[in-house]
Amino acid sequence: MRKLYLFDFDGTLTFRDTMFLFLKFYHPRRFYLSFLVHIPLFVLLKLKLADAEKVKKSFISAVLKGEKRQEIEARAQEFFLRHHKALIRPNAQQFIDKINRNQTEIYIVSASLDIWVKPFADNWGFKLLATQADFDNEIFTGNFMGKNCNGDEKRCRIKTAIAHQKFDKTIAFGDSTGDREMLAWADESHFEFFH
């Protein structure tokens, strides 16, 4: 029986959202300055008066724009090594350890940026579908390549990734409204399964 597993990352496999944690880890001073500048936008976001993708892009850009890919990737690996044990939910790790890898494809499908989720995916041997950081001559532009991997974009990315493959069962795990379309599309879906 061929199975496809789809895991949201932040809040589903982890205890917390990783964006703020990684950006603070990468450049604490720039993180706090950017956070102060973005407080009005965060308030508007809470009131649903601002576009989440634009605010996210602006904040990430304020901390990482102009940084070299090699440096970001090295720091992402360091972030993983330092924090993965405290970040990953133990019951999620136990579940992952028990997955029979024969006839199985496994993806992390995340709205977080690929650059800091990739070490986690690599560690588990999972494929990754995430919001993609845009680089020009190996320098981060502060933009995303394509859309933020959230909501219906998650379902679209999955369908594109598995276009010519057949699975007997698709099992998805999520914990937020951003996972709704992915969960609805799967044969079997679990909401806050590891909480």
Secondary structure, 3 states (H helix, E strand, C coil): CCEEEEECCCCCCECCCHHHHHHHHHCHHHHHHHHHHHHHHHHHHHCCCCCHHHHHHHHHHHHHCCCEHHHHHHHHHHHHHHHHHHHECHHHHHHHHHCCCCCEEEEEEEEEEHHHHHHHHHHHCCEEEEEEEEEECCEEEEEEECCCCCCHHHHHHHHHHCCCCCCCEEEEEECCHHHHHHHHHCCEEEECCCC
